[in-house]
Amino acid sequence: MAHSPMYHRLMMFVKAAERNLQLEQYDDLHSQVITGLDEASESYRHYRANQGFEGETGTAIDGWLEQGDQRLDSRRDAYLHRSEERRVGKECSE
């Protein structure tokens, strides 16, 4: 084995590239994740529109459901951002 900083950096890159190849299995799951997040968000919206409570209780439930839907939106945005970063990284490594 060579003992140089450049060789060490090259070997680190090779190991990272090998780990990145394992990420390809997630490409098939991408649409399933997006569909699941969309369905969960729709569930929040449906329940919020049809929850049937009025007054302070209804307002509180609406607030909780709105917060839950916002959390899902944040998670979806973060997931899409990471997916895009991974796609760009994958293109750069090819």
N, C-alpha and C positions, 0 to 999 in steps of 0.2 A: 504494500500500500504506500502510495506517495504521501509525503509529509509536507504539504504546502497549503497555505490558506485558500488558494484558488481551487485546489482539488477538494478540500473540505467543503467549500461553498457549492461546488458542483454536486457532490454527493448529497448535500442537504436538499438541493433542487431536485435531484432524481427521486429521493424519498418522498418529497412533497408531490411530485408528479404522479408517482405510483398511488399515493393516497387519493389524489384527485380523480384517478380513473375509477375508483370505487364509487364516486359520487354519481356516475352515469346511471346507476340503478334508480336514482331518485327522479330522473327525467320522466319515467313512466308514472310515477306517483304525483307529479306536479298537478295535473288536471284534477286528480281525485282530491287533493288538498284544497285547491281553489273551489271546487264544487262543494266540499264539506263546509268551508268557511261561508260561502254564499248561502247555503241551506240553513246554517245556524243563524245567520243574520236575518234571513227571511222569517225564521221561526220567531225571533225576537220581535220583529215588526208585526207579524200576524198576532202574536199574543198581546202586544201592546194595543193594537187596534180593537181587539175583541175581549180584553180582560174583564170588562163589565163592572169594575169598581168605580165608585164616584167619590167626590169630596177629597179629603186629605189622603185617604187610603189610595184612591185611584191616582192621585198626583204623585204619591210616593212610589207606587208600583211603576208608573210611567217613567219616573226618574231612574229607577233601578234598571229598567229595561233599556232606556236610552244609554245609560252608562255601559251596560253589557254590550250593546251594539257598537258603541264607540271603541270598546276594548277589542272587539272582533275586527273592526276596521283597522285599528292600529296594528294588530297582529298580521292581518292580511297585507298591509302596506310593508311591514318589516319583512315578511316572507317574500314578497315580490322583489323587494330591494336586494335581499340576500341572493335570491335566485338569479337576478340580473347580474350581480357581481360575480357569481359563480360561472354564469354563461360567458361573460366577458373574459374571465380568467381562463376558462377552458379554451376559448378561441385563441387567446394569446399563447397558450402552451402548445397549440397544434402547429 
